[in-house]
């Protein structure tokens, strides 16, 4: 249920919450609608979704009122065998000092620890400096810096065709192996020592398998090369719920991996992803990568993508 008592704090955070929309840089979309769906509206509705909880900033009284909006992720908790939380954001007044925010963030860690073993992470827009400083001030570590690129004006897209097809369910284990072998030391899972390389590899393999065989993705493209086994793939989400709410078609690259046998195929698969969106009449294609992934930058430049947003992934866990 909505908590009207938090509305003043939600409104105090409205300027920062603009950047919590994954599409705020698409100027053709309504700012007001995005705020309602992903910013102040999402904060006001917090608690209605599965696993959503609100925690005060400290277990004891503090001078500044701070509340943390978290979601317990059921699948991740089961897979890793550890209660896993995603921190959406914090709510606090504009006059809250940096020291008060740090104390409140410390209170959050204490409350999570009191529940037992835990792992928590947050994806914080670079513009939300106050929240970034509060979390890092209490030991949340930086594990990834993300850049989101986008390609709109799809009607004008023109790039050489390359043969692709949809992956089959029977290929899921093979593509999971591709994902595990194409290790990126800078992605969130490999960069965070809590996971370790073996567990990070296994997780990405499972994610890729589910993208193909369990409907996690709306499409998974692979090279269509007769007589050759695919050694690369690109998984796509059509963001159906968001697209319906915004009134436009959208596509997002969920995961891509390229093995040595398909070297050079990232830009080709990405180009065919844009062409697929073009044929479907979508407004834009989005792709998030690490700030260290220079090869992907080159692919984006070739295909006319532009930088939309920057965010930081922070994480903490029980001792």
C-alpha positions, 0 to 999 in steps of 0.5 A: 500500500502507498505510504502517504506519510513519506510523500514529502520526502518523495517530493524532496527527492523529485529532482534526483528521481528523474534520473531513475527512469531508464529512459530519461534521456529519450527526450521524445518521451514525457518527463511527467510520465517517466517520473510517474512510472519510475521516479516519484510515482515508483517511490510513492507506490513502494510496498505494493510489489513483491518483496518490497520493504521500507526500512528507516535509516537507523535502529535508533532515533536520528535527527533527520528522517531517512527511509530506504526502499529495498526489494528482496529478490526471490530468484537471486536469493534462492540461486545464491543461497543468501538473502539478496536485496536491491536498494532502489533509493533512499528518501530524505529531506533536502536539508539532510546533512552528509553526516546524517545520511552516513549515519542513516546508511550505517543504520541500514547495514545494521538492520540488514545484518540483524536479519542474518547473512545478506547481500545487497546492491544498488544501481545509482545514477551518477547524478544522485551524488548525495546517495552515492556519498552516503553509501560509500561512506559506510563501506558500500563498494563500487563494483561497476560503472555503467554506460547506457547507449541508445539508438533512436531515429531508427527509420534512418538506420542503414548498415550492411545486412548480416545473416542471423537467426533465432537461437533454439532451445536446444542451443541453450547449454551451448550458449550458456557456455559461450557466456561463461567463457567470454569472461568480462572482469569488469562486469558487476559479477566478476568485479565483485569479490563476493561472487568469485570467478567460478560463481560469476561464470556459472551465473552468467551461463544460467542467465544465458540459458534462461534467455534462450530456453525459459523466455527471459528474452524476447529474442536471442540472435545468433549468426546464421552461418551454414555448417558452423556452430554459433559461438556468439549471441545477443539476447533482446528484451522488448520491454513490453510493460514499459513500452505499453506504459510509455506508448512506444516500442522499445528494445534493450540488449540484455546480454551479449557474448562473443567467442573466438570463433565469431570474432567481430560479430558483436557489431553485426549482431547489434546491427541486426538488433537495430534492424529488428527494432526498425522493422517492428516500428520501435522508438529506440534500442538501448544497451548498457555496458561497462565504462571499460568496454572499449570494444563496445564503444566502437560498435556503438559509434559504427551504428550511430548509438549515443551515450544516454546515461551513467550509473554506478553499481554499489554492493555490500554484504554481511561479514 
